[in-house]
Amino acid sequence: MTELQNAAKAAATRPRIQPAEEGDDRPLSVSARLGRLQFHQSGKFRVLQLTDIQDGPKVSKDTVKLIEASLDATRPDIVIFTGNQIAGYDPAYAQTTRKRRWSASVRTTRETASSKSSEASERFEAALERTRASVRATVEQLVRPLADRGIPWAVTFGNHDFQCGLGNAEIESICREFPGCLNPDPARLQVEQYLPSQRVFACEPGTFALPVSDVDHTTSVLGLVLLDSGDYARSGGYGSPSAEALRFLAEVPEMMATQSQKQVVSHETAKSQEQAVPCMVFQHFPVQQYYQLLKPAATNAARAIEGYRNFAGKHYVLDEEKTLPGSYLGEGISCPDTDSGEFAILEQCGYFAISAGHDHRNAFVGTVPISRNSADVRMAKVLPKVIDGLMMIASPTSGFGSYGPVPQKRAARLIEFDIRHPYEPRTQLLEYGELVGKPSAGKAYAYGMTSESKPESEGVDLLHRPTWWSKLLSWLRK
């Protein structure tokens, strides 16, 4: 294929949404122009998801290029970061890092230092301040392209953010220092000035909800829920959302409906709000039920991948009857060992989609039927009749600082809603190779889970490039 043919093929696969005209200094986000998350006159509403950027204080230039190109190609109403923005294990945080939330906590370390000497305490406080500055530097680099274009954004957390030594509440507070951040301030429960007319429902750091109104701003059509899905479990493996977050997840669709009724002006419109507002949830960890989009396969089958922990010892491939064309599976779905009950809440309480990251080499979209057996009465009230399945989305890493697919396939994800069928969004990956071209940096670790992943472990260490020595030892063990 000639160079011209390659260019034509790449252009044909790029999003057709064009950047704003040169000289137009209005916010790129239509919702930012309106002052609230709202469907456009065109009937569209767009979300851009970025996940697992997972970098240190100096963010990869290729990551920033992907963010910039994705914004210009899609003109999203809002950008949602779904966790692991911060590589908490980065050497920059060596003096404050903690592997688990319950081990070597900041408070314990501070008290220990204080008991030894005021000098040790001062050194630790200085190290914490350097960590804050490094986190601030990472956030600034990630959101500068959004601020330059006037695009609001929101963030939830993963299993590496807190490892820098700061809690999610403090990281969230740092995020709110930058323009466009919609994460609510618990002291004010008010969103950033980018969207002065936006209603927000708050729970805890990284867990909150934003309703999206219709074209006339008379009622809420859908809700965007960000959920902190946890980090690690004391028993091993990954953790789950807090009890308070799960309670919020169950209640927020009806909370939105109650608030939306206050906006309506006619009896007919009020009648349409008897149901809860259908919602889509964005979070870091996939739930166990993502395995419903896979089917068992022989160990030596083409593209077969071993499951993770509780699913280890079995191999899987994507179920093509349940997933969209273009989907791919590059590692076992790394879900928590324990079913927290989240999926049952999504089924019963008014959700039509879930989008997760965490597994850097996975990119698939599928739908599983909603079970109505255990909640027929509640379902009749909560869900519109048009919702009979739950869309489940897995997105690959958007960053170049850690492992993942080949560099050209690192991507952002566009999710586009249409007012004519708002609970059946279209989605596509915006891959670096198509939007930008050849990556400029050689640092892009393209490897993932292997059959060496054991149930009692957390899997192969994916945070560092394997050395030739480790490869040799691995070969000798076989």
C-alpha positions, 0 to 999 in steps of 0.5 A: 500500500502506497503512502498516499493510500495509507493517508487516505485510509487513516483519514477515512477512519478519523472522526468526522467532527471538525475542530472549531474554526480558527479565531473562534475563542469561544469554549470548544465545549458547547455545554461550557457555552451554555453553562450546564451539561445539556444536549445541543440543538443538534440533539447530540451530547459528547463525553470523552473518556481518558483512563490510566494515564498513569504517569509521573510529574513529567507527563509523556509528550505523546500522552499530551498530543493524544489528549489535544488531538482527541479534544480537537477531533471530537469537541466534547461537552465534558472529559471524564478521567477514570482513575490512575492519573497519578503513578503513585509508585513513581520515584518522585514519590519515594519518600512518601509512597505507600503500597497500601492504604492501610500500610505506612499511612501518612498519619502514622509516618508523621507521628513516628517522625514527630516522636523521634525529633522535630527535624525528622518531622520537618523532613517528612513535611517537606517531602509531602510538600514535594509530593503535592508539587509533583501531583500538581505538575501532573494534573496541570499538564493533563488539563492544560489542553482542556483549559486552553479549549474551555472544556470542563472535566471531572475525575475519579480515582484508581488503585495507584493515585493514592500510592503517592502518599496523598489521599484521594480527598487531597488529590481531588482538592488539588484538581479543583485548583485548575479551571474546568474541574467539576468535582464538587467541593464538599464545603460548598457543593458547587461546581466550577464556574465553567458550568455555573448553572449545573446541578451536582449530587455529591457523595465522597471524593471521586463519587458524585453525579452530574445530570444532563438536561434536554435541549430546552433545559426543562428536564434531566434526560440522563445522569453521568455518575462517577464512582470511586471503585476502590483500590486494594482489599486486605484479603488480597486482590482489588477492593470495592466501592465503599458502602456509602458509595454503593448506597449513593449509586442506588439512590442517585437516579431517583434523586435526580428525578426528584430534582428534575421535577422542580424544573418542569412547568407543565403537568404532562412534563411532570408525568414523564418524570415519574421514572428515575433518570437513567444513568451511566457510571464511569469508574476505574475497576471493571466488575466481575460481570464483564466476564459475561462478555467472554466465552471459555476457550482452549488454552491454545486457542487463537487470542485466548487470554487467561482469566485473573485470580478467581478466573485464573486457570481458565482461558477466554476469548471475546464473545463476538455475539455480545461484543461490537466489531473492533473489540479486542481482549489483551489481558484477563479482566482484573476485577475484585475477588468479591462481588460488592453487589454493584452489578445488581444495583446497576440492573435494578436502579436505573443504569443503562451503561458502565465504562471502566478502565484499569486493564490497559490492553483491553478495548471492547464494548458489549451488552448483557441483558438486564435481569428483571426477575428479582425486581419487577416492581421496582424496575417498572418504576425506575427504567424506561421500557427502551432499556433492556440491556446494560452496555459494558465498556472497557477502554485501554490506556490513554497514556504512554507512561506504563504498559499497554497495547502497541503505542499506535493503539493507545486511545481516548474514548468518545461516547456520543449520546443522541436525544432520539435514543439517549440510552443507546450511545455510540462509542469509538476509540480515538487511537493515537496512530489515527489521530496523531501518527507515529509516536515520538517516544520510545517509552511505551511498554507493550506487554501484559498479563501472561499465563504466569498469573496465579490466583494467589497473586495480583498477577505479573508486575506490569509497572516496569519493563522486563529486563533481559535477565528476568526474561532469561529466568522466565525461559529457564523455568519453563 
